[in-house]
Amino acid sequence: MPVDAFAHTFAVAAPPGRVYAHLADPRSYVGLSPLVAAVRDVHTDGNRVTYVALERFRFWTNPIRVTMTLDPQAPSVVSAVVSPGRVRLRAEVTLTPSGDGTDVTETITVESPSLLRRYVLRQAKAVQLRRAAELTRRMAAA
């Protein structure tokens, strides 16, 4: 299956600890990721968090299993997503202090069947940019 990777870096007006705390909570992804309408079945085991996110598309709801690996020392959050249709996505977010704020870099690697590849890539890139805008807004507002 094809594998694609891409990254986006942006600045937020909050210290890394505050950004990390927000990203380490699965409930924060409701609305942060524009497709995520709900989060359920959250389980925490040390620096590993598993949950099911419900993605809402126009005509269906897509339950995705997410495993987050948290590293408060880095700080970073790695999310491994298993989605129906044999789509696998890994998103690694690293936080770097920058003045009074934080530079956020999200690197996404996605594996998808050839028939879904173009659609999956378009969605993943669009979601990444909207998530960046929403996180920037949330950190500026708080």
N, C-alpha and C positions, 0 to 999 in steps of 0.2 A: 504494500500500500504506500502511496506517496506520503512523504513527510515534508512539512513546510515550517519555517521558523521566521519570526519577525519580532522587532522590539520597538518600544516607544518610551522616550524619557520626557518627563515634564516636571515642573516645580509646583510645590504646594506651600502655602503660608502656615506651616505648623511644624513643630519639631518632630524628628523621627519617632520618638516614643509615642506621641499621640497618634501619628499616622499608623504605626504598627498596631497599637491597641485597637484601632478601628478596623483594620484589615484582618486582624486575628479573630474577630468575632463574626461567625458565619451570618448572623442576622443582619449585619451591616450591608450584605450584598443584595438585599431586597432593595431595589431601586438604584443601587450603586451600579450593578450590572443591569442594563435596561430590560433584559429578557427575564430576569429572576423576579418572580412574583411572590414566592414563598420559600421558606426554608423549614425543614422538619427533620426529625430523627437525628438531632445533634448529639454526638458522643465525643467526649474528650478523654484522652489517655496520654498524659504528659504533654509533650509537644506535638502530638498528633490529634487532629480533629477530623471526624468523619460526619457527613451529613448528606441529605438529599435536597437538592435545589429544584424547584419547579420552574422551568422556563416556559413562558407563554408566548406562543407564536399565534399568528392570525387564526388558524383553524385547529390547533391542537396544543396540548400541554405536554412538555417533554421532561420527564423526571430524570435528573442526572445525579449520579453518585460522585461525591467530591471527597477527596482526602487531602487535608491541608497539613503540611509539615511546617511547624513554626520554629524560627530561630531568633529568639529575642536578642542574642548577642550580635548578630550580623548588622542590623536586623533584616530579616527576610521572611517571606511567606511563599511557600510553593504549594500550588493547588494542582492535583492530578484529577482529571475529570474523565469519567466513563459515561458515554452517552449512547443511546440507542443508534443503530445504523453503523456500528463498528467505528465510531468516531472517538478518538482519544485526544485529549488536550492537556498540556502541561503549561501552567502559567507561573513564572517565577518573578516575584516582585522584590526588588532590593531597594533599600532606602539609604540615602547618603545625605548627611548634614550639609546644608548650603546656606550660609549666613544665618538668618533667623528661621529659615524654613528647611525644606527637604526636597532633594531631587529624587523622584520616583522613577525607576526603570522597570518596565514590565516586559519580559521576554516570553513569547508564546511559541510553543512547538505543538503542531497539530498533525495527527495522522488520520487520514480519512480515505474511504474507497474512492477510486477514480471518478465514479459517477457523481459523487457528492462533493468532490474537491473544490470546485469553483464556488459553490454555494457556501460551504463551510468556511473557506478562507474569507469570502466577502463578509459573512456574518461575524467571524472572529475579529477581523480588523475593525469593523464598524463598532462592535461592542467595546473593544479596547479603547477606542478614542472617546466614546461616550462615557465609559467608566472613568477615564482620566479627567474629563470635564466635570463629572459629578463629584469625584473625590476632591478636586480643586475647589469646587463650590462649597462642599461640606466643610473642608478644613478652614476656608476663609470665613465661613459663617459662625463657626464655633468659638 
